[in-house]
Amino acid sequence: MSHKSFRQAIFEALRQEMQRDPRVILMGEDVAGGRGAPGEQDAWGGPLGVTKGLFPEFGPERVLDTPITESAFIGAAAGAAATGLRPVADLMFIDFMGVCFDQIMNQAAKFRYMFGGKATTPLVIRTMYGAGLRAASQHSQCLYPLFTHIPGLKVVIPSSPYDAKGLMIQAIRDDDPVIFCEHKAMYDIQEEVPDEAYTIPFGEANFTREGRDVTIVALGRMVMFANQAADMLAKEGISASVLDPRTTSPLDRDSILESVAETGRLVVVDEAHPRCNMATDIAALVAEEVFDALKAPIRKVTPPHTPVPFSAALEDRYIPSPEKITAAARAVMQHARALA
Amino acid sequence: MQLSREELLRAYRAMRIIRDFEERLHDEFATGEIPGFVHLYAGEEASAVGVCQHLTDVDVIASTHRGHGHCIAKGCDVSAMMKEIYGRRDGLCGGKGGSMHIADLSLGMLGANGIVGGGPPLICGAALTAKTLKTGGVAIAFVGDGGSNQGTTLEAYNLASVWRLPAIFVVEDNGYAESTAAAWSVSGSQSQRAAGFGMPATEVDGHDFFAVHEAAGSAIARARAGDGPSLLHVRLNRYFGHFEGDACTYRAPGEVEKLRAEKDALAQFRRRVTEAGLLDAAALDAIDRESAAMIEAAVADAKAAAEPGEADLLTDVYASY
């Protein structure tokens, strides 16, 4: 056990799984970097250095740099997965799904069903998402709801280094296509992470705070913000649970419903665009299944329905904040008091 | 390349079964009993069989909308295919795929594909598997002239060349992408496109089994030797519409009748092998009878087979839940 960053946690998961299973390969744009260039090999390890060091250890047959050709290499990863390898493909930014979605949505996700259960596609697509780095509209989105919408895909959104390692190892060992979403503003966050390999099962939510008055459901980076909000609320005498589903597909419906049944109040925080996102999905689930337990209307905390802005002055207002989460929790508490 | 008597019989048998399968589907579709979209391969048999005759189960192919011929040439069970097209529970894909998604991965058949140009990137992956696991296999993407214009296909040419994959791209150019002429929609030429990616290309008459077989043999041998991808531009014709129900008003009057009379792949094959004394007519006639009986039985079995039930709706989405 030692202190590790989110970046190191993912690197360690990839490295340990590549050591364990020779069928695990890594491919993507600049996953090593410098290929064919006169200077350093393994020059990048991805644009944020997550995979740096894998190329010297595993070589060009298992760490494959690709041209900038998402359709071809994401499709190749799907085809390789269906024929015996266990590829981890690096879709650098989630926003680039636009140029390769067919190979994910119509090919990899549907092989098993279309072929009558006779295909397995053990594919992991790592991809960076999220706002906060002033990366503007085409490099900052949280498009995981679009993947969650597709039957046949599993979608993982880790909120801490510990979870990132365990969920990545689970993703690589899983026999279905997994979209593994890494928030680009979280790579330097550190915590204690075991040195040995371990897995965290999909579809099992994690409570990062336990409380009685209100359930705050949050994903990815928003879990940190929800924790900060819960700590602020505690000082005001409001006891909040923070529930991190960890995976949006499968979704741990039971934990969400049980928690809301206990607290009677729900705030859902989602950094994704507000229409048809995880907040609407979870709000609908709760309204349908435990309506009678609700003491107040469900509150969603999301960005506005706009592209992600560039200017820091705008982006900081765009992203859900601990303060906005706190305000939403206060609002549901006040509503309950009005009833009482 | 001199083919043995057994190989010649095998080739004719596969082509005959494809033809009978498709001609029969054309008739059965007209009765309204077959659901969905069906795209028939009749007229193109020499391409699928000329290529796939070189392959074993370690080799992988990806097909197109017009996939029945590739499935049969790769060895898929004809009766299970027919049941699949009728949407039956015992179909090759449990009735969940249908005509456009017939697959059998155990035979290296990675599926017909409902997305034009869907297959070439997948084939880069299958070729990467062969290369990485050193199976000795090759991977082949069949693409139509329509699919040849998709970015996925051109990206796959590049990736296969950059990674030096054991891949072959077989462009089956039947002259029409749906209703639009290839002469209008394909800029440059298929061979020039291959050259642009540093791939060798061969143009071949797709009505001539022997020409396809020889050209495919060279491309496959090159891939197996580790010398990288190549392209075959196969010129051929389809006898039916893009889909069943297509009135084909875009085709010239008498076009198909003339092709059937002058270019037919099975008639050419029969004439070649009997005139050369390689096979006698009686042996071919026997295959004709065997194929007719096989298709008759497959249709009868498919019509009688059970449909999927309520419980089948929710299964097969994930390997683990």
Contacts between the chains, C-beta under 8 A, distances in Angstrom:
chain1	res1	chain2	res2	distance
A	23	B	133	7.6
A	25	B	132	6.6
A	61	B	132	6.2
A	62	B	132	7.7
A	64	B	128	7.8
A	64	B	163	7.2
A	66	B	159	6.7
A	66	B	162	7.8
A	67	B	158	6.1
A	67	B	159	6.5
A	67	B	162	5.8
A	69	B	155	4.6
A	69	B	158	6.3
A	69	B	159	5.7
A	71	B	121	5.9
A	71	B	151	6.2
A	71	B	152	4.8
A	71	B	155	5.0
A	72	B	120	7.8
A	72	B	121	4.8
A	72	B	124	6.1
A	72	B	152	6.9
A	72	B	155	3.7
A	72	B	156	5.1
A	72	B	158	6.9
A	72	B	159	4.1
A	73	B	121	7.6
A	73	B	124	7.7
A	73	B	159	6.3
A	74	B	121	7.2
A	75	B	118	7.9
A	75	B	120	7.5
A	75	B	121	2.3
A	75	B	122	5.4
A	75	B	124	6.8
A	75	B	125	6.7
A	75	B	152	6.6
A	75	B	156	7.3
A	76	B	121	5.5
A	76	B	122	7.3
A	76	B	124	3.9
A	76	B	125	3.9
A	76	B	128	5.9
A	76	B	156	7.9
A	76	B	159	6.3
A	77	B	125	6.0
A	78	B	121	7.5
A	78	B	122	5.9
A	78	B	125	6.1
A	79	B	60	7.9
A	79	B	62	7.5
A	79	B	110	6.8
A	79	B	121	6.7
A	79	B	122	3.4
A	79	B	123	6.1
A	79	B	124	6.4
A	79	B	125	2.5
A	79	B	126	4.7
A	79	B	128	7.6
A	79	B	129	7.6
A	79	B	139	7.6
A	80	B	125	3.5
A	80	B	126	6.9
A	80	B	128	4.9
A	80	B	129	4.9
A	80	B	132	7.8
A	81	B	125	7.1
A	82	B	105	6.6
A	82	B	110	6.4
A	82	B	122	7.3
A	82	B	125	7.3
A	82	B	126	7.5
A	83	B	60	5.8
A	83	B	105	7.5
A	83	B	110	7.3
A	83	B	125	6.8
A	83	B	126	4.6
A	83	B	129	4.2
A	83	B	130	7.8
A	83	B	139	8.0
A	84	B	129	4.9
A	84	B	133	6.0
A	85	B	125	7.7
A	85	B	128	7.0
A	85	B	129	5.0
A	85	B	132	6.1
A	85	B	133	7.3
A	87	B	125	7.5
A	102	B	115	5.7
A	102	B	118	6.7
A	102	B	152	7.4
A	103	B	118	7.6
A	103	B	121	5.7
A	103	B	122	7.6
A	103	B	152	7.5
A	106	B	114	7.1
A	106	B	115	5.2
A	106	B	118	6.6
A	107	B	113	7.9
A	107	B	115	7.4
A	107	B	118	6.0
A	107	B	121	8.0
A	107	B	122	6.2
A	110	B	101	7.9
A	111	B	103	7.8
A	111	B	111	7.3
A	112	B	316	5.6
A	112	B	317	6.7
A	112	B	318	6.9
A	112	B	319	6.5
A	113	B	96	5.6
A	113	B	316	5.0
A	113	B	317	5.4
A	114	B	93	6.2
A	114	B	96	6.0
A	114	B	97	4.3
A	114	B	101	4.0
A	114	B	103	7.2
A	114	B	111	7.1
A	115	B	93	5.1
A	115	B	96	7.8
A	115	B	97	6.1
A	115	B	101	6.9
A	115	B	103	4.4
A	115	B	104	8.0
A	115	B	105	6.8
A	115	B	111	6.6
A	116	B	91	7.3
A	116	B	92	6.9
A	116	B	93	3.6
A	116	B	94	3.3
A	116	B	95	7.6
A	116	B	96	5.4
A	116	B	97	6.6
A	116	B	316	6.2
A	117	B	94	6.6
A	117	B	315	6.5
A	117	B	316	3.6
A	118	B	93	7.3
A	118	B	103	7.5
A	118	B	104	7.4
A	118	B	105	6.1
A	118	B	106	7.4
A	119	B	103	7.1
A	119	B	105	5.5
A	120	B	319	5.0
A	122	B	319	8.0
A	151	B	317	5.2
A	152	B	317	5.6
A	152	B	318	6.9
A	154	B	318	7.4
A	174	B	319	7.7
A	174	B	320	6.7
A	175	B	319	3.6
A	175	B	320	6.2
A	176	B	318	4.9
A	176	B	319	5.1
A	176	B	320	6.7
A	250	B	321	6.8
